Amino acid sequence: MIKIHKKYIERTFYLAKKGLGGVRQNPLVGCVIVKEDKIIGEGYHKKYGEKHAEINAIDSVKDKEDIKGSSIYINLEPCSHYGKTPPCVNELIRHEPKEVIISNRDPNIKVNGNGINALEANGIKVIEEIKRREGEDLNKRFFTNQNKKRPYVILKWAQTEDGYMAREDGSSQWISNAMSRKLVHKWRSEEIGICVGIDTAILDNPKLNVRKWYGEDPIRVIINPKNKSLNNKKVLHDNLSTFVMTEEKDSTSSKKKFFKLNRFSFKSILEKLFDEGVSTLIVEGGSKTINYILKDNLWDEARIFIGKVNFKKGTKAPDLKIRNKHKNINGDKLHIILNDEGNSNK
Ligand SMILES: NC(=O)c1ccc[n+]([C@@H]2O[C@H](COP(=O)([O-])OP(=O)(O)OC[C@H]3O[C@@H](n4cnc5c(N)ncnc54)[C@H](OP(=O)(O)O)[C@@H]3O)[C@@H](O)[C@H]2O)c1
């Protein structure tokens, strides 16, 4: 039986992942409705503010009478509160499935166990923790938001084979290959914010948008404590959103916002961003910015490309223990490091 539950929970993961980039600060959720070992309906949460996975799955069933006595698989406990949409648990109860099988409880205190209690109080069996770890990994962003009350932070950089991130003259282009750069644009489309230090914003004058993939552009976040001039820089002169975090001034003009932070630190930057709805952040350098974050241990994941070039001298890449295990991206080595205790710099 457990084998069958795992099979359908895996299907919910597959469906849930399709929502990446669209659900914003909501969790990724997939739902599969099974009767006599056949899928009779399925759905996932597609877009923030729109229908949840359970409702899309119910909507997809041709004859709603078939849901009676079915097994409903969802990777996350169904919601039991009124948010942007009514509680899903009421709809599930109304259709009288015999059981609901989930991977994770919802850590949101408005739900946490209440969805399960409501199902059980209505005679519906609940089976929990099927592929719990994989479920947590799928919703790593959401779990970090709920448990740590801060954005999920991904560090990304490219370094040379001999460990440099930029040349002596400050240029850093073409460390990674075209395929790696395309992958980075996909990653940008999956997160809500993208961050660089002020020197990168000035020296490289990047657009920090999504061009080599499809999807929404993230909000650009520039760490600029001393409010150095960004005149003529692309991040202030296009129609996309930019937040500048400074010690100097607060001001807002259309999509460009300057936030004055009193105790300037990456921690206070994350607090402000979280208040502003930036629940995930990809940080793309430079080296000083990433070293600040490593020192404060305020990161969740690092994605490091090692390109096939050598600079011999220049700006050293951040000092993070990189194991041999990597993916091959057309010749570049991609190392993905999770900030569990073994990798943290503290
Ligand atoms: N290979 C790659 O993947 C990659 C990626 C990006 C950039 N780069 C290269 O890296 C070079 C720039 O990097 P960089 O290390 O010199 O500078 P940077 O990291 O872009 O900017 C550093 C500055 O940002 C501010 N800052 C960032 N985090 C802060 C914090 N937590 N608290 C206070 N201030 C903070 C400080 O500004 P103040 O100095 O005003 O205090 C700091 O000096 C460029 O040459 C660029 O081409 C390479």
Residues whose N, C-alpha, C, O or C-beta is under 5 A from the ligand:
A	BS01	LIG	K156 W157 A158 Q159 M165 A166 G170 S171 S172 G197 I198 D199 T200 L203 D204 I223 P225 K226 S265 F266 E284 G285 G286 S287 K288 T289 Y292
